Amino acid sequence: MIIAVDLMSENGPQPTIEGVKLALKKGTVEAEELVVIGRPTALKLTENFLPPQSQLCCDETIPMGEKFSYRHRRCLSSLNLGFNGLRDKTFSAFVSPGETGFMVGLAVTVLGTVKTGLKPAIALPIPNKNGYCLLLDAGAWPEADADDLVNYARMGEIYCRKIYRLAKPIIKMLNIGSEPTKGTDSMRLAYRELTAAFDTFRGNIEPTGLFVDDVNVVVCPGILGNIALKTAEGVINRFGFLGRLIKLAHRNISPERVGGAQLLGVKGTPIVTHGNIHPRDLASAIRRAKEAAELKVAEAIATEFQMV
């Protein structure tokens, strides 16, 4: 097993390098299971703890905000090298704090989706009172129709069975109210389709319920999931000093506890992390990447969708 890590974060390579060191110190991964990808100056900083065969040099990096286009498929950025390694089975998983939209573009065009027309989804574990619930889509695609939301639920259910060992994950849909009539036309149709497809679907959930309701999988369009997530992060970062309960929530929801988020629905295991990364965040993302690769989450999703 080889886990590839993109060193070129928004704030330079130092946070990701410290995250790699932390993962090694914790025993999450062994040095021979790692490949780090970066510019020569970044790789030089890893020479004292990683052998040359664990270093892969890139020619360029993709700046934050860069929009993906097909012309980018042939460049030798850290992102391209990571996805090419996933495609060629050189890497078991690829962890990157790179531009999310660019990662999704490469995932679809280089790796391909597990089923024609399937929209991949960023599956983000969110701590709640019962452990974790999986929010998807957390920002891969802004919009989702009813079929997309059913597919997200199916992928989330498989993930929870593999990662959390849940026999029958409880599924809900993030919406502006609990009633079946709430939301857009697509969401109202999705409510009916989810009810028909899953005997564990328990209706709508409002954003306030993400951390306290009995739920394991929460599905929604990417724009809604991403806004809900960032709102929660912003409130906790601003008011996290208020009381022991909020401090506890801050520790649980912070990116360094959650780690990376797997992009589900593609032929491989890409792990998306924050661009403004903390070393603990990166170390957790490596742990999540190794776990997903060992348990073959992507392969399980591909197998099930081929039978649908």
PyMOL commands that set and color helices and strands:
alter all, ss='L'
color gray80, all
select helices_A, chain A and resi 14-26+31-33+40-44+52-54+70-74+78-87+100-111+146-163+185-197+207-209+222-239+243-253+255-258+279-294+297-307
alter helices_A, ss='H'
color red, helices_A
select strands_A, chain A and resi 3-6+34-38+55-57+93-96+121-128+131-136+171-174+201-205+217-219+261-264+270-272
alter strands_A, ss='S'
color yellow, strands_A
deselect
rebuild
show_as cartoon
